[in-house]
Amino acid sequence: MAKAQVMIVDDEEGIRESLSRIIEDEGYETVTASSGEEAVRAAQEALPDLILLDIWMSGIDGIQTLQEIKASYPDLPVIMISGHANIESAIKATKMGAYDLLEKPLSLDKVLLSVQRALEKKNLEMENRALRENLLRRWKLVGESQKIKHLEQQIRLAASSNSRVLILGDSGSGKELVAHLLHEQSPRVSGLFVEVNCAAIPQELIESELFGHEKGSFTGAFERKKGKFELADKGTLFLDEIGDMSLQTQAKVLRVIETQEFQRVGGNKNIKVDVRIVSATNKDLAEEVKKGNFREDLFFRLNVIPIKVPALRERPEDIPLLVEHFLDILATEYGQQKKSVSAEALRALQNHTWPGNIRELRNVLERLVIMTPSKVISQVDILAIKAPRSDYAEFTTLKDARDAFEREFIARKLEENSWNVSKTAEVLGVERSNLHRKIKAYDIKVP
């Protein structure tokens, strides 16, 4: 790990030398400048992690030097040093972004403590910035198709309100991503985004998970616990797989939606919250209502703003952008050079129907990144991992399953016949013009 570099700016050579020795003894690197003008030039060349800057110098003084450095490097921490410290200069330096102000004669302990804390603060800010960037990259809607543009517009419009949103779509299509974007673009962004997977929590525990519990309310309740509703106060509560929630819990959730109040399990005190509910399901809730599996009144409460997330098979033109996006992320995660995908391999990925949607695509790419020794992922590599054929039982309607089968079947036959349309039409026993219409209708990528 590279050593942090500290720049020392003072017009007194003795101070520069003594500070350099002290700071280098603590494991840091140092660079020095004898004037403000030299410091501004040196900052551009050395790009230090921290600057110790004397206020009173000939030429441009420390305050003006601070101003010029902060104009170019606003995040660079600067500790001001003065033998004639006064309230006015301290206030001015602080307003301009100085981290600290130290008085001469300098105390060794104070200098080292200030340097240590300034560098720790800078590192923490850099880590937070990187974390935010990673989160933004993770929760990014990737694609330029009309379906994605329409989805972006729906998210933007819905996010500005406090209305409940019901996100619909196949498994793996990106419903969780949409929920995060609704929160990130909402006025509630400063509050927490709290997620509950209703299908993953045993029914006997879901009420405790949602509403919390009091100490001793049941076996194993050794202490009071806040529930997800309470944690999401002033924020967003995402109820994923809402269609798998029991009727008993549905009734209690409905009551909280109506009153914004609830009691912890084993408690008798009403807790009032301000929570926006976003829910998601891959089930047809209207059909579940007819079957008696889902409360009609809760369905109407949740379905204020419905948002449908398109399946990946409905937007194959977005696959190249998704591939690039995931290859970027995977290269970062595995700390390796980013791999590329050949044109033939990309066509093979586009012509797959992806019943597992974006989740399946990411998993396949992760496998390819790990198992492909070369820097370029080829069509042979894709065939080697034996990407599964579509599970047609995943499709909701007979038409969707039939269309998916026909698209995949035609794409595979074209591939087997080196993408020769005439030869493939002959093998399939159809007119060449008819095959061309099918290729266009299914957006099959032919080289």
C-alpha positions in Angstrom: 0.0 0.0 0.0 1.4 3.4 -1.0 2.5 5.8 1.7 0.4 9.0 2.2 2.3 12.0 0.9 2.3 15.3 3.0 3.4 18.6 1.5 5.0 21.1 3.9 4.8 24.8 2.8 6.7 27.3 4.9 9.2 30.0 4.0 11.4 29.0 7.0 13.8 26.2 5.9 14.3 25.0 9.5 10.6 24.4 10.0 10.3 22.6 6.7 13.2 20.3 7.6 12.1 19.6 11.1 8.5 18.9 10.1 9.7 16.6 7.3 11.8 14.5 9.7 9.0 14.2 12.2 6.4 13.3 9.6 8.7 10.8 7.8 9.4 9.1 11.1 5.7 8.3 11.3 5.8 6.5 7.9 4.6 9.2 5.6 6.4 10.7 2.5 7.0 14.4 2.3 7.5 17.1 -0.3 8.3 20.7 0.5 7.7 24.2 -0.9 9.1 27.5 0.3 6.4 29.8 -1.0 2.8 29.9 -2.0 3.6 30.1 -5.7 5.8 27.0 -5.5 3.1 25.2 -3.5 0.5 25.7 -6.1 2.8 24.4 -8.8 4.0 21.5 -6.7 0.5 20.5 -5.8 -0.3 20.0 -9.5 2.8 17.8 -10.0 2.9 15.9 -6.7 -0.8 15.6 -6.0 -0.2 15.2 -2.2 -2.7 13.6 0.2 -2.4 16.5 2.7 -0.8 20.0 2.9 0.7 21.7 6.0 0.5 25.4 5.0 2.0 28.4 6.8 -0.3 31.5 6.8 2.4 34.2 7.0 4.8 34.0 3.9 6.3 36.4 1.5 4.7 36.6 -1.9 1.2 35.2 -1.9 0.3 34.4 1.7 -1.2 31.2 3.1 -4.8 32.3 2.8 -4.4 33.1 -0.9 -2.5 29.9 -1.5 -5.3 28.0 0.3 -7.9 29.7 -2.0 -6.0 28.7 -5.2 -5.4 25.1 -4.0 -9.0 24.6 -2.9 -10.2 26.0 -6.3 -8.4 23.1 -8.1 -8.5 20.5 -5.4 -11.6 21.0 -3.1 -11.2 17.6 -1.4 -7.5 18.0 -0.5 -7.2 18.5 3.3 -5.1 21.5 4.3 -3.8 22.2 7.8 -2.9 25.9 8.4 0.1 26.9 10.5 0.6 30.4 12.0 2.9 32.1 14.4 0.5 35.0 14.6 -2.8 33.3 14.8 -5.9 35.4 15.2 -9.6 34.9 15.2 -10.0 36.6 11.8 -7.5 34.5 10.0 -8.8 31.3 11.7 -12.4 32.1 10.6 -11.3 32.9 7.1 -9.2 29.8 6.7 -12.1 27.6 8.1 -14.6 29.2 5.7 -12.3 28.4 2.8 -12.2 24.8 3.8 -9.0 24.4 6.0 -9.2 21.2 8.0 -7.3 22.6 11.1 -5.3 25.6 12.4 -2.1 25.0 14.4 -0.1 27.7 16.2 3.7 28.1 16.4 5.6 27.0 18.3 4.3 23.7 17.1 3.5 20.9 19.4 4.8 17.6 18.0 1.8 15.6 19.4 -0.7 18.1 18.0 0.9 18.1 14.6 0.9 14.3 14.3 -2.6 14.0 15.7 -4.0 16.6 13.2 -2.2 14.9 10.3 -3.5 11.5 11.3 -7.1 12.7 11.7 -7.0 14.7 8.5 -5.8 11.7 6.5 -8.3 9.4 8.2 -11.1 11.8 7.3 -9.9 12.0 3.7 -9.7 8.2 3.4 -13.2 7.8 4.9 -14.6 10.3 2.4 -12.9 8.5 -0.5 -14.3 5.2 0.7 -17.8 6.7 1.1 -17.6 8.2 -2.4 -16.5 4.9 -3.9 -19.3 3.1 -2.0 -21.9 5.6 -3.4 -20.5 5.2 -6.9 -20.7 1.4 -6.6 -24.2 1.6 -5.3 -25.2 4.0 -8.1 -23.6 1.7 -10.6 -25.4 -1.3 -9.1 -28.8 0.3 -9.1 -28.6 1.5 -12.7 -31.2 0.8 -15.3 -29.2 -0.3 -18.3 -30.7 -0.1 -21.8 -31.8 2.2 -24.6 -34.8 0.3 -25.9 -38.2 2.0 -26.0 -39.4 -0.4 -23.2 -36.6 0.8 -20.9 -37.1 4.4 -21.8 -40.8 4.0 -20.9 -39.9 2.3 -17.7 -37.5 5.1 -16.8 -40.3 7.6 -17.3 -42.7 5.7 -15.1 -40.1 5.5 -12.3 -39.3 9.2 -12.5 -43.0 10.1 -12.3 -43.9 7.6 -9.6 -40.8 8.4 -7.5 -41.9 12.0 -6.9 -45.1 11.0 -5.1 -45.7 9.1 -1.8 -48.2 6.8 -3.5 -47.8 3.0 -3.1 -46.3 1.2 -6.1 -46.8 -2.4 -7.2 -44.0 -3.7 -9.4 -44.9 -6.6 -11.6 -42.6 -8.7 -13.8 -41.0 -12.1 -14.2 -38.4 -13.5 -11.8 -35.0 -11.9 -12.4 -36.3 -9.1 -14.6 -35.1 -6.3 -12.2 -38.0 -5.6 -9.9 -35.7 -5.0 -6.9 -33.7 -2.5 -9.1 -36.9 -0.6 -9.8 -37.7 -0.4 -6.1 -34.3 1.0 -5.3 -34.6 3.6 -8.1 -38.0 4.7 -6.8 -36.4 5.3 -3.4 -33.2 7.0 -4.7 -35.3 9.4 -6.9 -37.8 10.2 -4.2 -38.0 12.9 -1.5 -37.5 10.1 1.0 -33.9 9.4 -0.2 -32.5 10.6 3.1 -34.5 7.9 4.9 -33.8 4.1 4.9 -34.7 1.7 2.1 -35.8 -1.4 4.0 -36.4 -4.7 2.2 -38.4 -7.7 3.2 -38.5 -10.9 1.1 -42.0 -12.2 2.1 -41.2 -15.6 0.5 -38.0 -16.2 2.3 -39.2 -15.7 5.9 -41.2 -18.5 7.7 -44.8 -17.5 8.3 -44.4 -17.9 12.0 -41.7 -15.2 12.0 -42.8 -12.7 9.4 -45.0 -10.7 11.8 -42.0 -10.3 14.2 -39.9 -9.3 11.1 -42.4 -6.7 10.0 -43.6 -5.3 13.3 -40.9 -6.2 15.7 -41.4 -7.8 19.1 -41.1 -7.2 22.8 -38.7 -9.1 25.1 -40.1 -12.4 26.2 -43.1 -12.2 23.7 -42.2 -15.7 22.5 -39.5 -18.4 22.9 -36.2 -17.0 21.7 -37.3 -13.3 22.1 -34.4 -12.4 24.4 -34.6 -8.7 23.8 -36.8 -6.0 22.2 -36.5 -5.8 18.4 -37.6 -3.1 16.0 -39.5 -4.4 13.0 -39.1 -3.4 9.3 -42.0 -0.9 9.4 -40.3 0.9 12.3 -36.9 0.9 10.7 -38.4 2.3 7.4 -40.0 5.3 9.2 -39.6 8.4 6.9 -38.2 6.0 4.2 -39.3 3.2 1.9 -40.4 -0.3 2.8 -40.0 -2.8 -0.1 -42.2 -5.9 0.3 -40.8 -8.3 -2.3 -42.7 -11.4 -3.3 -45.8 -9.9 -1.7 -47.9 -12.6 -3.4 -46.5 -15.2 -1.0 -47.6 -13.5 2.2 -50.2 -15.4 4.3 -53.8 -14.1 4.6 -53.3 -13.5 8.3 -50.3 -11.3 7.7 -52.0 -9.6 4.8 -54.8 -8.5 7.2 -52.3 -6.9 9.6 -50.3 -5.2 6.8 -53.6 -3.8 5.4 -54.4 -2.3 8.9 -51.0 -0.6 9.0 -51.4 0.8 5.6 -54.8 2.3 6.6 -53.7 3.7 10.0 -49.9 3.9 9.8 -49.9 2.4 13.3 -49.1 -1.0 14.6 -48.0 -2.8 17.8 -44.9 -5.0 18.2 -45.6 -8.7 18.8 -46.3 -9.0 22.5 -46.7 -5.3 22.9 -49.6 -3.0 23.8 -48.3 0.3 22.7 -49.3 1.8 19.3 -46.3 2.9 17.2 -47.0 5.5 14.5 -44.8 5.5 11.4 -44.6 7.4 8.1 -43.7 4.7 5.5 -44.0 4.5 1.8 -44.7 0.9 0.7 -43.4 -0.4 -2.6 -44.2 -4.1 -3.3 -43.3 -6.6 -6.0 -44.5 -9.9 -7.3 -44.1 -12.2 -10.2 -47.6 -13.5 -9.7 -50.9 -12.3 -11.2 -52.4 -10.8 -8.1 -55.8 -10.3 -9.7 -55.9 -14.1 -10.4 -54.7 -14.8 -6.8 -57.6 -12.7 -5.5 -60.0 -14.8 -7.6 -58.5 -18.0 -6.1 -58.8 -16.6 -2.6 -55.1 -16.5 -2.0 -54.8 -12.7 -1.8 -57.1 -10.1 -0.2 -58.8 -7.9 -2.7 -58.8 -4.9 -0.4 -55.0 -5.2 0.1 -54.5 -5.6 -3.7 -56.3 -2.4 -4.3 -54.3 -0.6 -1.6 -51.0 -1.8 -3.0 -51.9 -1.3 -6.7 -52.1 2.5 -6.7 -49.3 2.8 -9.3 -48.6 -0.4 -11.1 -45.3 -0.6 -12.9 -44.5 -3.5 -15.3 -40.9 -4.5 -15.7 -40.3 -6.0 -19.2 -38.7 -9.4 -19.5 -35.2 -9.6 -21.1 -36.6 -11.5 -24.1 -38.8 -8.4 -24.9 -35.7 -6.2 -25.3 -32.9 -8.2 -26.8 -31.4 -4.9 -28.3 -30.4 -4.0 -24.7 -28.3 -7.2 -24.2 -25.0 -5.7 -25.6 -25.2 -2.8 -23.1 -26.1 -5.2 -20.3 -23.1 -7.4 -21.2 -20.8 -4.4 -21.1 -22.3 -3.2 -17.8 -21.8 -6.6 -16.1 -18.3 -7.1 -17.5 -17.3 -3.8 -15.9 -18.8 -4.8 -12.6 -17.3 -8.3 -12.7 -13.8 -7.0 -13.6 -14.0 -4.7 -10.5 -15.3 -7.5 -8.2 -12.6 -10.0 -9.3 -9.8 -7.4 -9.5 -8.9 -8.4 -13.1 -8.7 -6.8 -16.5 -12.1 -6.4 -18.2 -12.9 -9.2 -20.7 -14.6 -8.6 -24.0 -17.1 -10.6 -26.0 -16.7 -11.5 -29.7 -19.4 -10.5 -32.2 -20.5 -14.1 -32.7 -20.7 -14.7 -28.9 -22.7 -11.5 -28.5 -25.2 -12.7 -31.2 -25.5 -16.0 -29.4 -26.3 -14.2 -26.1 -28.9 -12.0 -27.9 -30.6 -14.9 -29.6 -31.1 -16.8 -26.2 -34.5 -16.2 -24.7 -33.3 -15.9 -21.1 -36.2 -17.3 -19.1 -34.2 -16.3 -16.0 -33.9 -12.7 -17.4 -31.2 -10.3 -16.3 -30.3 -12.5 -13.3 -29.6 -15.4 -15.6 -27.5 -13.2 -18.0 -25.4 -12.0 -15.1 -24.8 -15.5 -13.8 -23.8 -16.8 -17.2 -21.4 -13.8 -17.7 -19.9 -14.4 -14.2 -19.3 -18.0 -15.1 -17.7 -17.0 -18.4 -15.4 -14.4 -16.8 -14.2 -17.0 -14.3 -13.9 -20.0 -16.6 -12.6 -18.3 -19.8 -8.8 -18.2 -19.8 -8.5 -15.7 -22.7 -9.3 -12.0 -22.7 -12.0 -12.5 -25.3 -15.1 -14.6 -24.7 -15.9 -16.5 -27.8 -19.0 -18.3 -29.1 -17.1 -21.6 -28.3 -16.8 -20.5 -24.7 -20.5 -19.9 -24.5 -21.3 -23.3 -25.9 -18.8 -24.8 -23.5 -20.7 -23.7 -20.4 -23.8 -25.2 -21.9 -26.1 -22.3 -21.2 -29.5 -23.9 -20.5 -32.3 -23.9 -23.0 -35.4 -22.1 -22.0 -37.6 -23.6 -19.3 -40.9 -23.0 -21.1 -42.8 -23.7 -17.9 -41.5 -20.3 -16.7 -43.7 -18.4 -19.2 -47.1 -17.2 -18.1 -49.1 -17.8 -21.3 -49.0 -20.4 -24.0 -48.3 -17.7 -26.6 -45.2 -16.5 -24.8 -43.9 -20.1 -24.5 -44.7 -20.9 -28.1 -43.0 -17.6 -29.3 -39.9 -18.3 -27.1 -39.6 -21.8 -28.4 -40.0 -20.7 -32.1 -37.4 -17.9 -31.7 -34.8 -20.1 -30.0 -35.4 -23.0 -32.5 -35.0 -20.7 -35.5 -31.9 -19.1 -34.0 -30.3 -22.5 -33.3 -31.0 -23.8 -36.8 -29.6 -20.6 -38.4 -26.5 -21.1 -36.3 -26.2 -24.8 -37.3 -26.4 -23.7 -40.9 -23.8 -20.9 -40.6 -26.5 -18.3 -40.7 -27.4 -19.1 -44.3 -31.1 -18.1 -44.5 -31.9 -20.1 -47.7 -30.3 -23.3 -46.4 -32.1 -22.9 -43.1 -35.4 -22.4 -44.8 -34.9 -25.5 -46.8 -34.0 -27.5 -43.6 -37.0 -26.2 -41.8 -39.3 -26.8 -44.8 -40.6 -23.2 -45.0 -40.5 -20.5 -47.6 -37.4 -18.2 -47.5 -39.7 -15.1 -47.4 -41.6 -16.6 -44.5 -38.3 -17.3 -42.5 -37.2 -13.8 -43.2 -40.5 -12.5 -41.7 -39.9 -14.7 -38.6 -36.3 -13.5 -38.2 -37.5 -9.8 -38.3 -40.4 -10.4 -36.0 -38.3 -12.1 -33.4 -35.4 -9.7 -33.8 -32.9 -12.5 -34.3 -29.4 -11.2 -34.9 -28.1 -12.6 -38.2 -24.4 -11.8 -39.1 
